[in-house]
Amino acid sequence: MNIGITRELKAQEGRVALLPRQVKALVDAGHAVFVEKGAGAVSRAADADYAAAGATLLGSAAEVYAAATLVVKVKEVLPPEYLLLRSDHIIFTNVHAALNREELDTFLSVGLTAVAAENTHRFGSPNCALAGELGAFEAVRLCLAPYGGTGRHFMSHFGEPALKAVVLGLGNVGRGALRTLLSLGCRVVGLDIFEGARKAAAMDWHDRRLTVGDLPELDAHLEDLDVLVNCVLWPKSRTDHVVTRKMLARFKPGAAIVDISCDTAGAIETSRPTSWADPVYEVDGVRHFAVDNIPGAVPVTASAGYGEAILPRILAIAEKGVAAAAREDAWLARGLTCAGGELILEEAGRYQQREFTPVDVWLARQPG
């Protein structure tokens, strides 16, 4: 199969879908790989390294889309790329279709096949931990007075306690946030609805300033937190929130929210995704940081993790086709978003209130 890798267009996004070592694995398996020149530059993957791995370098995204059947990306397909799409394309990237109707409408109109990478990770995206660690780093920064914060240090000194962070959700992202905050010396309250997650966090950090509890305990911490870090991925169909706009009135002056999951009006009612180019906005006196591609700030590390995670599925699609590969891999099937103008992803169908074909029904109709 002809496989294409393009330069990411999203603002401040330096990741690349596959590094030269993953490209070599594809070439060794008999596939042709086309890489847009400069695609890996910010991730410190040089064009010469891609060429040495067996890739063909092309001068533009248009040339890559024209040459490839399977196009592999990191972030959403953006409007400048829409006219490059064909019905025989297979797009493998983080689609986020439920919240991006324009992109999904384009995919359905073109008739291409799309696989949402974000839904295919059996043990969570390898970039989840990075998002948690970097998000917590930003949380500490937002506590500094020059950024409008409470002015409290991340360590305790001179009788003053360290800043207090409340982390919602103790999964892969939340554990990443704990690693940063607790390593710096912060006081942290970690909240999760799952007892197992709470016990694991308490055991891992038994020697640090960590208190764990259930999500309903958040109410007791609103008045004295310095920063709230949300790591809860909220179901798109839910209309309730963990943190409502009304709760913001109880935050002390300078307190901030870092929403790493950054679902629009999700766990945080006042959340909306931002970018590294303009990361912070204010609602009712509370600053919100909600960058939706946080790992893009460390593209060298993040690209390495992303490429290793998706390579087996790229190989499977290239060797067997989407349907056959999805029949053998339930996690790949979870990522099937659309094909031939038909919506398959249940989450997008329910959130956008449009008809969809369940993935098992779609797979049963496919030949072979």
C-alpha positions as CSV (number, residue, x, y, z in Angstrom):
1,M,0.0,0.0,0.0
2,N,1.1,3.6,-0.6
3,I,1.3,5.4,2.8
4,G,1.6,9.2,3.2
5,I,2.9,11.3,6.1
6,T,2.2,15.0,5.9
7,R,3.4,18.0,7.9
8,E,0.9,18.9,10.6
9,L,-1.0,22.2,10.1
10,K,-2.4,22.8,13.5
11,A,-1.0,25.8,15.3
12,Q,2.1,25.0,17.4
13,E,1.9,21.3,16.5
14,G,5.3,19.9,15.9
15,R,4.6,16.2,16.1
16,V,4.9,13.9,13.2
17,A,2.9,10.7,12.8
18,L,5.7,8.3,12.1
19,L,9.5,8.6,12.7
20,P,12.1,7.2,10.3
21,R,12.5,4.0,12.3
22,Q,8.8,3.3,11.9
23,V,8.9,4.2,8.2
24,K,11.7,1.6,7.8
25,A,9.5,-1.0,9.3
26,L,6.8,-0.2,6.7
27,V,9.2,-0.2,3.8
28,D,10.8,-3.5,4.9
29,A,7.2,-4.9,4.9
30,G,6.9,-4.0,1.2
31,H,5.0,-0.8,1.4
32,A,5.8,2.5,-0.3
33,V,6.0,5.6,2.0
34,F,5.7,9.2,0.9
35,V,6.8,11.9,3.3
36,E,6.2,15.7,2.9
37,K,9.5,17.5,3.2
38,G,10.0,19.0,6.6
39,A,7.3,17.0,8.2
40,G,9.5,15.8,11.0
41,A,11.7,18.8,11.4
42,V,10.3,20.0,14.7
43,S,10.5,16.4,16.0
44,R,14.1,16.3,15.0
45,A,13.5,13.8,12.3
46,A,15.4,15.0,9.3
47,D,14.4,14.5,5.6
48,A,17.7,12.7,5.1
49,D,16.8,10.2,7.8
50,Y,13.4,9.5,6.1
51,A,15.2,9.0,2.8
52,A,17.7,6.6,4.4
53,A,14.7,4.6,5.8
54,G,13.4,4.2,2.3
55,A,10.8,6.9,2.0
56,T,10.1,9.1,-1.0
57,L,10.2,12.8,-0.1
58,L,7.7,15.1,-1.8
59,G,7.5,18.8,-1.8
60,S,3.9,19.4,-0.6
61,A,1.0,17.9,1.2
62,A,-0.9,17.9,-2.1
63,E,1.7,15.6,-3.6
64,V,1.6,13.3,-0.6
65,Y,-2.2,13.0,-0.7
66,A,-2.1,12.4,-4.4
67,A,0.5,9.6,-4.0
68,A,-1.0,7.9,-1.0
69,T,-4.0,5.7,-0.3
70,L,-3.4,5.6,3.5
71,V,-2.6,9.0,5.0
72,V,-1.3,9.0,8.6
73,K,-1.5,12.1,10.7
74,V,-1.4,13.2,14.3
75,K,-4.2,15.8,14.5
76,E,-7.4,16.6,12.7
77,V,-7.6,17.1,9.0
78,L,-8.0,20.9,8.6
79,P,-9.8,22.9,5.9
80,P,-6.7,23.5,3.7
81,E,-6.5,19.8,3.3
82,Y,-10.2,19.2,2.4
83,L,-9.7,19.6,-1.4
84,L,-6.9,17.1,-1.3
85,L,-9.1,14.2,-0.1
86,R,-10.3,11.4,-2.3
87,S,-13.0,8.7,-1.9
88,D,-10.3,5.9,-1.9
89,H,-8.3,7.6,0.9
90,I,-7.9,6.0,4.3
91,I,-7.2,8.6,6.9
92,F,-5.7,7.5,10.2
93,T,-5.4,10.3,12.7
94,N,-6.9,11.8,15.9
95,V,-10.2,12.7,14.2
96,H,-12.3,13.9,17.2
97,A,-15.3,13.7,14.9
98,A,-18.1,14.3,17.5
99,L,-16.9,17.8,18.2
100,N,-15.9,18.6,14.6
101,R,-18.9,18.4,12.4
102,E,-17.3,20.3,9.5
103,E,-14.5,17.7,9.3
104,L,-16.9,14.8,9.6
105,D,-19.3,16.3,7.0
106,T,-16.3,16.6,4.6
107,F,-15.3,13.0,5.2
108,L,-18.8,11.8,4.5
109,S,-19.2,13.9,1.4
110,V,-15.9,12.7,0.0
111,G,-16.8,9.1,0.9
112,L,-13.4,8.2,2.3
113,T,-12.6,5.9,5.2
114,A,-11.5,7.4,8.5
115,V,-10.0,5.7,11.6
116,A,-9.9,7.8,14.8
117,A,-6.5,7.0,16.4
118,E,-7.7,8.4,19.8
119,N,-10.2,5.4,20.0
120,T,-7.7,2.7,19.1
121,H,-5.4,2.8,22.2
122,R,-6.0,-0.3,24.3
123,F,-4.1,1.1,27.3
124,G,-4.7,4.8,26.6
125,S,-2.7,7.1,24.3
126,P,1.0,7.1,24.9
127,N,0.8,10.9,24.9
128,C,-1.7,10.9,27.8
129,A,1.1,10.8,30.4
130,L,2.8,13.6,28.6
131,A,-0.3,15.7,28.6
132,G,-0.8,15.2,32.3
133,E,2.8,16.1,33.1
134,L,2.9,19.1,30.9
135,G,-0.6,20.3,32.0
136,A,0.5,20.1,35.6
137,F,3.6,22.1,34.7
138,E,1.3,24.8,33.2
139,A,-0.8,24.6,36.4
140,V,2.2,25.5,38.5
141,R,3.1,28.4,36.1
142,L,-0.4,29.8,36.4
143,C,-0.1,30.0,40.1
144,L,2.8,32.5,39.8
145,A,1.8,36.1,40.4
146,P,3.1,37.5,37.1
147,Y,0.6,35.2,35.4
148,G,-2.3,36.4,37.6
149,G,-2.0,33.5,40.0
150,T,-2.3,33.2,43.8
151,G,1.5,33.7,44.2
152,R,2.1,30.5,46.2
153,H,5.3,28.5,45.6
154,F,5.2,24.9,44.6
155,M,7.3,24.0,47.7
156,S,6.6,25.1,51.3
157,H,9.0,27.7,52.7
158,F,9.2,30.0,55.7
159,G,6.0,28.6,57.3
160,E,3.9,29.1,54.1
161,P,2.5,25.9,52.7
162,A,3.0,24.9,49.1
163,L,0.4,25.6,46.5
164,K,-2.7,23.3,46.6
165,A,-3.7,21.5,43.4
166,V,-6.8,19.4,43.0
167,V,-6.6,16.8,40.3
168,L,-9.8,15.4,38.9
169,G,-9.4,11.9,37.5
170,L,-6.5,9.5,38.3
171,G,-6.2,7.6,35.0
172,N,-3.2,7.9,32.7
173,V,-3.5,11.6,32.4
174,G,-4.1,12.2,36.1
175,R,-1.2,10.0,37.1
176,G,1.0,12.1,34.8
177,A,-0.2,15.2,36.5
178,L,0.5,13.7,39.9
179,R,4.1,12.9,38.9
180,T,4.8,16.5,38.1
181,L,3.0,18.2,41.0
182,L,4.1,15.8,43.7
183,S,7.7,15.7,42.5
184,L,7.8,19.5,42.8
185,G,6.5,19.4,46.3
186,C,2.9,20.6,45.8
187,R,0.1,19.7,48.1
188,V,-2.3,17.6,45.9
189,V,-5.8,16.3,46.3
190,G,-6.6,13.5,43.8
191,L,-10.2,12.7,43.2
192,D,-11.7,9.8,41.2
193,I,-14.9,7.8,41.3
194,F,-13.0,4.5,41.1
195,E,-11.7,3.1,44.3
196,G,-9.0,1.2,42.5
197,A,-7.6,4.3,41.0
198,R,-7.6,6.1,44.4
199,K,-5.9,3.2,46.1
200,A,-3.2,2.9,43.4
201,A,-2.4,6.6,43.5
202,A,-2.2,6.5,47.3
203,M,0.1,3.6,47.2
204,D,2.4,5.0,44.5
205,W,2.7,8.3,46.4
206,H,2.5,7.3,50.0
207,D,5.5,9.4,50.9
208,R,4.2,12.7,49.3
209,R,1.6,15.3,50.1
210,L,-1.3,13.5,48.4
211,T,-4.8,13.1,49.7
212,V,-7.2,10.9,47.7
213,G,-10.9,10.9,47.6
214,D,-14.1,10.5,45.6
215,L,-15.3,13.2,43.1
216,P,-18.1,14.4,45.4
217,E,-15.5,15.6,47.8
218,L,-14.5,18.4,45.4
219,D,-17.0,20.7,47.1
220,A,-14.9,20.8,50.2
221,H,-11.8,22.1,48.4
222,L,-13.2,24.8,46.1
223,E,-12.4,27.7,48.4
224,D,-8.8,27.0,49.1
225,L,-7.4,25.4,46.0
226,D,-4.8,27.3,44.0
227,V,-5.3,25.4,40.7
228,L,-7.8,22.7,39.6
229,V,-6.4,20.2,37.0
230,N,-9.1,18.3,35.1
231,C,-8.1,14.9,33.7
232,V,-11.6,13.5,33.3
233,L,-12.6,12.6,29.8
234,W,-16.3,13.5,29.8
235,P,-18.8,11.5,27.7
236,K,-20.0,13.8,24.8
237,S,-23.6,12.9,25.4
238,R,-23.7,14.1,29.0
239,T,-25.1,17.6,29.8
240,D,-24.1,17.8,33.4
241,H,-20.7,18.9,34.7
242,V,-18.3,18.2,37.6
243,V,-17.4,21.9,37.8
244,T,-20.3,24.2,37.0
245,R,-20.0,27.9,36.1
246,K,-21.7,28.7,39.4
247,M,-18.8,27.1,41.3
248,L,-16.3,29.5,39.9
249,A,-17.6,32.2,42.3
250,R,-16.2,30.1,45.2
251,F,-12.6,30.1,43.8
252,K,-10.2,32.4,45.6
253,P,-8.7,35.3,43.7
254,G,-5.9,34.1,41.4
255,A,-7.0,30.4,41.4
256,A,-7.0,28.8,37.9
257,I,-8.3,25.8,36.0
258,V,-6.1,23.7,33.7
259,D,-8.4,21.4,31.7
260,I,-6.2,18.8,30.1
261,S,-9.2,16.8,28.7
262,C,-10.7,20.1,27.4
263,D,-14.0,18.8,26.2
264,T,-16.3,21.7,25.3
265,A,-18.6,22.2,28.2
266,G,-17.6,18.8,29.5
267,A,-16.5,18.0,33.0
268,I,-15.8,21.8,33.2
269,E,-18.9,23.7,32.1
270,T,-16.9,26.7,31.1
271,S,-14.2,24.8,29.1
272,R,-13.5,25.3,25.4
273,P,-10.4,24.1,23.6
274,T,-7.6,26.6,23.0
275,S,-4.2,26.4,21.3
276,W,-0.6,27.0,22.3
277,A,-0.9,30.2,20.3
278,D,-3.5,31.6,22.6
279,P,-3.8,29.1,25.5
280,V,-5.6,31.0,28.3
281,Y,-9.0,32.7,28.6
282,E,-11.0,34.0,31.6
283,V,-14.5,33.3,32.7
284,D,-15.9,35.1,35.8
285,G,-12.4,36.0,36.9
286,V,-11.0,32.5,36.7
287,R,-8.3,31.8,34.1
288,H,-8.7,28.6,32.1
289,F,-5.9,26.8,30.3
290,A,-7.4,24.3,27.8
291,V,-4.9,23.6,25.0
292,D,-6.1,20.5,23.1
293,N,-2.8,19.4,21.8
294,I,-0.6,19.8,24.9
295,P,1.9,17.0,23.9
296,G,2.7,19.1,20.8
297,A,4.9,21.2,23.0
298,V,7.3,18.2,23.3
299,P,7.2,16.8,19.8
300,V,10.5,14.9,20.0
301,T,9.2,12.7,22.8
302,A,5.6,12.7,21.9
303,S,6.2,11.6,18.3
304,A,8.3,8.7,19.5
305,G,5.4,7.4,21.6
306,Y,2.7,8.0,19.1
307,G,4.5,6.4,16.2
308,E,5.3,3.2,18.2
309,A,1.7,3.0,19.4
310,I,0.1,3.2,15.9
311,L,2.7,1.3,13.9
312,P,1.1,-2.2,14.4
313,R,-2.3,-0.9,13.2
314,I,-0.8,1.0,10.2
315,L,0.9,-2.3,9.3
316,A,-2.3,-4.2,9.7
317,I,-4.4,-1.8,7.6
318,A,-1.7,-1.7,4.9
319,E,-1.4,-5.5,4.7
320,K,-5.1,-6.6,5.1
321,G,-7.3,-3.5,4.5
322,V,-9.4,-1.7,7.0
323,A,-12.3,-4.2,7.3
324,A,-10.1,-7.3,7.7
325,A,-7.8,-5.6,10.1
326,A,-10.7,-4.3,12.2
327,R,-12.3,-7.8,12.4
328,E,-9.1,-9.1,14.0
329,D,-8.5,-6.1,16.2
330,A,-11.5,-4.9,18.3
331,W,-9.6,-1.7,19.3
332,L,-9.0,-0.8,15.7
333,A,-12.7,-1.4,15.1
334,R,-13.5,1.1,17.9
335,G,-11.8,3.8,15.8
336,L,-13.7,3.3,12.6
337,T,-15.4,6.6,12.0
338,C,-16.9,6.5,8.5
339,A,-16.6,4.8,5.2
340,G,-18.2,5.3,1.8
341,G,-20.3,8.2,3.0
342,E,-21.6,6.2,6.0
343,L,-21.1,7.3,9.6
344,I,-19.9,4.4,11.8
345,L,-18.7,6.0,15.0
346,E,-21.5,5.8,17.6
347,E,-20.2,8.7,19.7
348,A,-20.3,11.1,16.8
349,G,-23.8,9.9,15.7
350,R,-25.3,10.3,19.2
351,Y,-23.6,13.6,19.9
352,Q,-24.6,15.1,16.6
353,Q,-28.0,13.4,16.6
354,R,-27.5,11.8,13.2
355,E,-27.9,8.3,11.8
356,F,-25.0,5.9,12.1
357,T,-24.3,2.3,11.4
358,P,-23.0,0.3,14.3
359,V,-19.5,-0.9,13.6
360,D,-20.4,-4.6,13.9
361,V,-23.2,-4.2,11.4
362,W,-20.8,-2.4,9.0
363,L,-18.1,-5.0,9.3
364,A,-20.6,-7.9,8.8
365,R,-21.5,-6.3,5.4
366,Q,-17.9,-6.1,4.2
367,P,-16.6,-8.8,1.8
368,G,-14.2,-11.4,3.0
